[in-house]
Amino acid sequence: MRAMPHLVQVHRRLGRDGLVIVALSNESRGKVEAVVQGQKLPFAVGAESSSFAAYGVSGIPAAFLIDAKGRIAWSGHPDDPAWERLAEKLLEKTAAP
């Protein structure tokens, strides 16, 4: 959940271009709600996620960039600026006629 401020910044910058951010945690709903309470997050935050194994997540935080066709275009740490650059390129492609 420490990555949230960074994700908020990225959402503010790229959200209007079509970037959708969804944050998932495997922690309990109560714990997640306690952490995000009072934060005005512009994206959904889910708790008690069981998708970690399906995506091969072995450490947190982990981030995935899913392209417009539903394919994983990138995975790694959310602080890695590579995903933001790729997101910008993918958004440019989807905006092109």
Number of C-alpha atoms within 10 A of each C-alpha: 14 8 13 14 12 12 20 17 12 15 19 13 12 17 16 9 15 16 18 14 19 12 17 20 19 14 14 13 15 10 13 18 15 10 12 13 10 8 10 8 14 15 14 10 16 16 16 14 14 12 12 15 9 7 12 9 14 9 9 13 16 18 19 17 21 16 16 13 7 8 10 12 15 14 16 16 15 19 14 11 9 13 19 15 11 15 21 15 12 18 18 12 11 12 10 6 4
